[in-house]
Amino acid sequence: MEQASTRWYSQLYVQVLIGIVIGGAIGFFLPDIGAKLQPFADGFIKLIKMLLAPIIFGTVVVGIAKMGSVKEVGRIGAKALIYFEVLSTLALVIGLVVVNILKPGVGMNIDVNTINGSAISGYTQAAAAQGGVVEFFMNIIPTTLFDAFAKGAMLQVILVSVLMGLALVQIGEPVKPLVNVIDMLLQSLFRVVAMVMRLAPLGAGAGMAFTIGKYGIGTLLSLGQLLVALYVTTLIFIVVILGAVARWSGLPLLQFLRYFKDEILVTLGTCSTEAVLPRMMVKLEKLGCEKSVVGMVLPTGYTFNSDGTCIYLTMAAIFVAQATNTPLTLWDQLTVLGVLLLTSKGSAGVAGAGFVTLAATLSVFHGIPMIGLVLLLGVDRFLNEARAVTNLIGNGIGTIAIAKWDGSFDQAKAAQEIAAMNARSGKRGGTATSGAEALSPARVGKSQV
């Protein structure tokens, strides 16, 4: 049985990788067929999404109920918000700096009067519907208790879950049987997720076939400079910024990437971080993060800590200005940055969230022509792959970092889990030991990215 589990083709990441390659080939050689495979990718994501609300509810409620103190909830929440704001701001600034250095839009000389803006009308309407800051906070409150679950609105579900968890903490001992029932239901839901994840290779492959089949490789070449700039910037952010955070947390970046390689590949194929949220929660707990921290931090980070989206927003906004020869002073760019600090929050769960947020930003800052967003439509799916993967890695490392900051990260458990991963990968005992040593308290801060 153990021998079968170590076969290379039985690993989920191998199956997903094969699915992506086959899907890419179908999209390239049979584009008409590839463009019609999107329902398979959408179906896989919908299967996961139908489980998200009850899983988030159960994880948050059980985690808070087992804390035993309202102060602990407030402490973790405050640390999470500080971390999210610092990392999001860094991502926005890095994107702004790189786009000014590489100047991917300079020389395109696009005349805005010749652009047909009908293609982005749906996005601009969605951006207008988002409203301002007041509307954003009001929308966190659901119309009814069950409305949040019916809509699958993540922030609303988190609010209901936190309130329920706090109520159970205050009641105490009499509600322990209820907490146990919710916990057992949660374990059942995770078992359902495990069954659905067997379809991940199909979902990832279909998503890649659709992307290449519908938009073609030609779109990559026409806006190649922007694509290269974004991918390089996200890589720099992951290696330098998130790598430094990972080092401080005691988990080397390469170890993190290997441990979550399945989830990263699924996200790359489907362009959806939500598709792997349940598995991320389970694996972070196995890695040594307390359930309460994972339950509060990871789902919230999906909304407030979208590092890849932040990089994309600044780069895309300035790219449109460069491509349309729109002059921007330093003050103008800092104003765009300030607007993005607000608009980049809370767009998760909206179809084409990054694009909608960008439209909302340009509708507030009138210096950049919003009609220029048409230039991004052809490659937005390819851009979305980079920002989705960066968002996933950023939130995974962020959860570990906040757990470490709060003293809720079990270093020894993480070392054991990494050693077990090395053993499952067919590593010899010496390599598995080195993985454990890399996470030992004596080695924290000394590991290499």
N, C-alpha and C positions, 0 to 999 in steps of 0.2 A: 504493500500500500504506500509506504514511504517512498519506494523507488519510483512508483508511478507519478507521485506528486512532484518529483524533481525533474521529470522529463521537460525539456525546453518548450515543447509545443503545448504543454498543459498550463503554462503561466499566462495569466490574463494579459499582461503587457505585450507578450509575444503575439497573442491572438489579435489584440487591438492593432498592433503595428502591421500585421499581415492584412487586416481589414482595411487599414488606411492606404496601404500600397495598392491593394486590389481596387479599392474605390477610386484612387487617383488614376489608375490605368483605365478604368471604365470611363471616367470623366474625360480623359484625354482622347482616347481612341473611339469611344462611343458617346459623344457629348449629349445627344438627344436622350439616350437611355439614362445617363448619369443625372441629367437635370430633373428626371422624373422620380429619382430615388429619395428625394427629401422627406416624403412621408414616413419612411422607415426611421430616419434620424429623429424626426419630430415625435414619432410614436414612442421611441425609446426614452426621450426626454420627458414626455408626458407621463410615462409610467413611473419615473422617479419623482416628478413634481407632485403626483397625487399623494405621495407618501411624506412629502416635506413638512407640511403643516403639523400633522400628528407627531412626527418624529421630533421636530423642534419643540413642540409643546411638552412632550414627555421628557425630553432631555433637560430642558430648562427647569421644569417643575420639580423633577426628581433631584436635580443638582442643587437647587436652592433649598428644597425641603430637607436635604441631608446636611446642609451647612449648619443649621441650627442657630443662625444669627443674621439679623437684618443688616448689621454693620458690614458683614463680609460681602454681601451683595453690592452695597454701595461702594465699597473699596475696590472690588474687581471692576465694576462698571466705570468708575472714575479713571482707573489706570488704563482701561481699554480705550476710552475716548481720547485720552492724552496721546497714547501711542498712535491711534488712527490718524489724529490730526497732524502729528509730526511727520509720519511717513507719507501721508497724502500730499502734504506741502512740499516735501523733498521731491516727490515724483513730479509734481507740477513744475517745480523750479528746474529740475534736470531736463525735462522735456523742452522747456523754454530755452534753456542754454544751448542744447544740442541743435534744435531747429534753426537757431540763429547762426550757429557755426557751419552746419552742413548746407543750409539754404536750399532745400530740395525743390522749392517752388519757383525759385528765381530762373528767369529765362523762358517760362512757359507763355507769358504775355497773353493771357486769356482775356478776351473782351466780354465783360459781364452782359452786355447788351445782346450777345449772340447765344446766350445760354437759355435753354428751355427749363424753367423751374418747376414744371408739373410733376417731375419725378420725385421731388422732395416734399410735395404738399402734405402727404400723410405724416411725415416726420415733424414738419412745422406745426401742424395741428396738434400733434401729441405734445410738442414742446409748450404750446400755448396752454394746453389743458393742465400741465404740471403746476402752473401758477407760481406764486412767490414763496417766500420763507414761511409766512403765516399759514398758507394753504398746505405746505409740506407737513408742518407739525400737526395741523388739524386732521390731516389724512392718516396720521398714525393711529388715531382713535377710531375704532370700527363703529359702524352704525349699530350693530348688535353684537353680542358675544360670539355668535356663530357665524356672523358675516365675514369675519377675518379668515375663518377656516374655509368658507365657501369660495372666497376670492383667491385664497392662497397668498394674501398680502403678508410678506415676511415680517415687516416691522409691526404690523397689527398683531400678528400671532405672537411675536416676542413680548409685546406689551401685555397681552392677556396672560401669557405664560408667567411672566415676572410677577404680576399681581396675584395670580393663583399660588405661585410658589411662596410668596411672602405671607399669604393668608395661611397656608399650611404650616409655615414656620411658627407663626404666632399661636396657632391652635395647639401644636406640639404633639404629645404622645397619642391622643385619641385618633389622629388621622394617619398613623403609621400604616395600618392595613391598606388604606387608600393609596398611599405612596407606593407600597409594594405591588398593588394591582397595576398602577400606571407603569411601574418599572417592568413588570412582566409583559405588559402590552407592548412596551418599547422594544423589548428583546424580540418579540414576535415580528414587529415591523422590520427590524434589522434583518431578520431571516428572509423576509419577503424581498428586501433590497438585494440580498445575496443572490436570490433566484433571478431577479430582473437584470443584475449585472452580467449574467451569462450572455445577454443580448448586446453587450457593449461593443464587441467587434462589428456586429451588423450595423449598429447605430453610428459608430465612428466611420466605418467604411462608406455608408450611404451619405453621411454628411460631407465627406471629402469628394465623393463622386458628384454630388450636387454642386459643390463650390466650383470645381474645375469644369464640369460640364456646362454650367450656366454662364459663368463669367470668362472661362478660357484662360489659357496661359498668356494670351496677348495682353490682357488687362494688367498682368504683373509687369510686363515690359513697359507699358505706356506710363505707368506711375511708379516705376521701379525705384526711383530715388527716394520717394516718401516711404515705400515699403522697407527698403534697406535701412533708412534712417531710424524708423520705428523699431525694427527688429534689433538693430545694434544698440539703441538706447535702452530697450527693455533688458537686453542681455547685460549691459553695463550695470543697470539698476539691480538686477538679480545677483550678479557676482559681487559687486562692490558693497551696495547698501544692505541688501538682504543677507549677503554672505557675512558681513560684519555683525549683523544682528544674530545670525545663526551661531557664529563663533561665540558671541557673548552668552548666548543661551546654553552653550555646551553641546550643541548638535552641529557638527560640520555640515556645510551646505551640500557637499557631494553625498553624504550619508542620507540627508533629507531627500534629495532628488531621487536616489535609488529606492528609498523606502516608499515614496509616493509616485513611482514611475507609472503605475497602472492608471492612477487618477489623472496624471499629467497628460498621458496619451489619449485618454477618453475625452478630456477637455479640448485637446488639440483637434480631435476629429469632429466633435460636436459643437465646438465654440460655446459650450455651456458649462459654467462652474457648478450650477445647481445639480447637474446630472451626477456629480460625485460627492455632494455635500454629506449624505448619510455615511458613506464609506470614510470620508475624511474625519468625521466625528468619532467613528469607531476606532480608527487607526491612531488618532491623536490620544485617545484614552489609553490604548494599548502601549503607546509610546511613553506614557508616564504623566500625562496632563490630567488633572482632576476633572471629573465629569462636570462639576459645576462651572468650571472655567471654560471648558469646551462648549458647553451648552449656551453660555451667555456670549462668549467672545466670537466664535466662528460664524454663527448666523448673522450677528450684528456687523461683523467685518465685511460680509458680502455686500452690505449697503454703504457702510461708512469708510471702508478701507480698500477701495478699488485702485491699487497702485498702477496697474497697467492701463486702466481707463484714464487716469489722471495724466499719465505720460502722453497718451493718444490725444487727449483734449487740447493740451497746449500746442503740441506739434501740428495737429490738424488745423487749428484756428490760424496759426501763423502761416502755415503752408498755403491756405486759401488766400491770405493777404499777399503773400509773395507771388503766387500764381496769377493774381488779378492786378498786380502792380499797385496795390493799395499801400500807401506810405504809413508806417506806424512809428511813432516816437517811443522812446524808452518808457515814458509815462503811460502811453497807450497800452504797451505790452504789460506793464505792471497792473494796469486797470483790468485787462483781460484775466490776468492771474488772480486778482482779487475776486472777480466775479466767479471764476471757476472754483475758488475755495468754497463757495456756497452751492453752486449748481452741480458740482461733482458729487454731492451727497444725495443719497436717496433715490437714485435712478434705477437701482437693481429691480429686476422683475418686469421692467417695461421692455416690450419688443424693440430691438435695436437701441438698447439703453444708451450706449455711448454716443450714437448718432443723434438721438433725441436730445441728450444733454448738451451736445455741441450746438444744436439748433437753438436751444433755449438760451445758451450763452450769447450767441451772435444776435439773438433778438433783443437782448438787453444792451449789448455793446454794438452800436450801429456803425462803428467805423469799418467793420469788415462786412462785405456784401454776403448776406446769407445764401443768395442764389449760387454762390461759389461752392456750396456743399455738393452740388451735382457732380463736381469733379471727383468726389470721394466714393460715389455710389458703386462704381465698378469694382473697386478693390476693398470695400469696407469689410467684406467677409474675410479676406485675407488679413486685414488689419485686426479684425476681431479675434483671430486665432492667437496673435501675439499678446493682446491685452488680456484675453481670458486666461491664458496660461500664467501670465505674470500676476493676475489677480489671485489665482489659486495658490501659487507659491507664496505670495505675500501674506495671504490670510493664514496659511498653514504655519509659516515661520512666526507670524505675529501672535498666533495663539500660544505657541511654545514660549515665546519671549515674555508674554504677559503672565503666563503660568510661572515662569522662572522668577519674574519680578515679584510675584505675589507669594513665592515660596511654595507653589503648588505643582512643581515639576519634579517628578521622581527620577533623578539621574541614574540610579542603579537599574531601575526598571527599563529606562530607555536603552542602557547599555546591553541588557539582556535581550531586548527586542531586536536591536541591530545585529547582535551576534547570531540570534536565531534566523534573521533574514539572510545573513551571510551563509549560514549552514544550509538553508533551503535553496540558495543559489548555487549550491555545489562547491562552496568554498571549503578549503581544508581548515583544520582546527586552528592553525596559526593565524590565518586571515580573520577568522571569526573572533579570535581573541583580540587581534589588533583593532577590530571594530569596537569591541567593548572598552578597550583601553582608551580609544579616542574620545569616549564619552565619560570616562571616569572623572571624578571631581578633581583629581590631581592634574588632569590634562585640559580642564576647561580653560579656554582663552588661548591655548597653544596649538589647537588643531588648525590645519590649513584648509582654505576654501577650495 
